Amino acid sequence: MPKSNLPSERSSSRDVDAFLDKAARVPALSQVKGRLIFAIDATMSRQPTWDQAAAIQTEMFGVADGIGGLGVQLVYFRGFGEFRTSEWTTSPAALAKRMQGVSCMSGMTQVNRVLNHAVAEARRTKIGALVYIGDCFEENGDVAAKEAAQLALLGVPAFMFHEGHDSNTEAVFREIARLTHGVYARFDAGSARQLRELLTAAAVYATGGHLALKDYGKRVGGEVLRLSQRMDKT
């Protein structure tokens, strides 16, 4: 093979160094303080919000870094009974890659299955918070309440982020939040800033608890402050 076609040793060395440097900045799961289950409804109506969440999720890791670091597990459902969970990750790039490979598909909600999964995970390891983003609830509300009560016993608050104004969905989401000592918050479709603030607030809580969220809310204001004030009342 001609010498000119061989890769540059200097270039290869720089690439390896860059890779190792990047890997060194991603903490191991055992090194982070908080764990957060990040669950999203990925049925057909959800694509715009899914894309927003994929772009915003990096900030959850960033805001948690100064408190002790964050591990995140992605959970989503779509189509006819499809329900997926990812590995736990401390890398925003890895989570973004996973989310970018998912397209939303029409189907029924599986909120109760999300809650059941969160209960199972919390029995295996300490979970700081469950975040759920959705616009609809099409299931048995009594089952949701039962699963939420189990989460409460395991010390996992649910941050129920509701897109839209459906009154039945709001009632169920509020009850899940109440039973788990979490919080319900509504956000508007297309409001990236509002969703960003809600997600970073949940990340701070999952990592540092109520006092960390209260301090962060006082510093940044906005939805974070309002959410921390609601947590004061739970």
N, C-alpha and C positions, 0 to 999 in steps of 0.2 A: 504494500500500500504506500502511495506517495506520502512523503513527510508532511506535505501541506494539508493533507486530509486528516491528520491526527489531531485530537483535541489538545488545546493549549494546556500545558501543565500548570501554568500560573492561573489561568482562568478556572480550571478544575479545582485548584486549591482554594481560590476565593469562594467558589460555590460551596465547597464543603465547609469552610469556615463560617460562611453565612448561615448555612443550615444548622450547624452545631450551636451557633450563637442564638439563633431563633429558638431552637429546642431547649436551650438552657434557661430561656426566659419563661417557658411554660412550666408551671409547677406541677409536680406529681399530685395525683388525687389525694394521697395521704398527707400532703403538705398544706392543703387548703382548709380553711376553718368552716366554711359554709357549703351546704348542698341545697340545690333548688331544682324541683321538678317543673319544667317549662312545658305546659300542655296547651295545645291549640286545636281548635276545630278546623279541619282541613276539608270540609265539604265545599261544594261548588261556589257558594256565595262568598267564600272567605279569601279568594286569591289576592285581592288588593291588600288586605290586612296581613296575610301571610307574608307577602313581599316586604311590607313595611317592617314586620317583626324580624325578618331575616336580616334586614339592613341595620336595625337598631340594636340587636342582641349583643353586639360587641361592647356596648356601653355598660351592660350589666356586669361584665367581667372587670371593666376598667374601674368602675366605682367601688367594686368589692376588693380590689387589689390592696388598697391602703388599710383595709380592716382585717384582712387575713386570708383573702383569696376565696374563689368560688368554683364549685363543681356543678355542672348543669347536666341534666338528662332531658332530652327532648321526647315528648310524647304527643302523638297525633292520631287522628282517625279520619277516615274518608271512605267513599264508595260503599259497597255492600258488606259491612262488617269488618273492613280492614282496620286494624289497630296496631300501631307500631311504637316501639320504644327504642331509643338509642342507647349506646354505651354512655357512661358518665365521662364527661370531658371537662378539662380546665382551659381548653383552647377555643377562643372565639372563632378562629379561622376554621377549625374542624366543625364546629356547630353550624357556621354559615354555609360551609360546603354541603353539609347534610341537608340543610333547609333549602338550598338552591336547587337541589336535585328532586324536590317534591312538587308536584302540581296538584291542585285541589280537584276533587271529584265529588259529584253529587252523591248524597246518601243521608242517612239518619244520624242524629247525634248519639254519642256514646260517653256522655259525661259521667254516668254512674260507673262505667268501666275505668275511666280515668281515676275516679276516687278510690275504687277498689285496688287499682294498681298502686296508688300512692300509699294506701294502708299497708300493702305487702312490702313495699320498699322501706317504709318507716319501721317495719318490724325487723328488717335486716340491718339497717344503719340509721343514724340520726339524720333527719331531713329538716332543714331550716324553714322551708316554706314550699307550698304548692302554688304555682301561678297558673290560672286557667283563663284563656282568651276565647270568647265565643259570642254568638249573637242569638242562640236559640237553645231551647230545651224541649225534647220530644219524648221524655221517658217518664218513669214512675218517680214522683217526688218523694214518696215514703222511703224508697230504696236509697235515694240520694241523701236523705236525712240520716238514715241508718249508717251509711258509709261515712258521712261527715262526723257523726258521733264517734266512730272508731278512730278517725283522724285526730279528733280532739283528745281522746285518751292517750294517743301517741305524741301529743304536743306539736302537731303540725297545723299551723294556720293556713287557710286557703285564701289567696288573693283572687277574687272573682272579678275579672275585668270584662264588662258587658258592653258590646258594641250594639247600639241601637236602642229601641224603646219598647220592646215587647214586654208587656206587663207580666205575663206568666213566667217568662224567663227571669225577669227581675226578681219576682217573688222567690223563686227557687234559689237563685244565686245569692240573694240576701240571706236566706235561711242557712245555706251551706257556710257562708262567711260567719254568720252569728254562732252557729254550732261549733265551729272550729276556732273561734276567737280570732278570726281573720278580718277581712274587710271587703266590702263590695264597692266597686267604682264603675261608673259608666263613662265611656269615651265615644267620641264622634268618629264616624267613618272618615278616613282621610286625614285625621289629625295625628301626624307623626310625632309632633312635639309632646302632645298629651300622652300618647302611648309610651314614648321614651321615658317620660318622668315617672309613669306608673311602674314600668319595668325596673328602672333603677332603684326606686323605692323598695320594691320587693327584694331585689338583690341585696340591698343594704341590710334589710331586716333578716334575711336568710343567713347572712354572714355575721352580723354584729348584734342582732336582737333589737328589742324595742328602744333601748337607750341610744344605740347608734342611729336608728331611723329618726328618732326625735331630734338629735343633734344635727343630722344631715338636713332634715326638713327646715330647721331654723336657718341654716346657712343658704339653702338654695330656694326656699319658698315654693310657690306654685302648687302643682298637684302633689308633690312630695310632702309639703307641709300639711296640706289638707288630709292626705292619707294618714300621716303620722298622728294627726289630731283625732281621726276616727279610731285609730288603734288605741288611743288613750281611753276611749269609751268602752272598749271590749273587755 
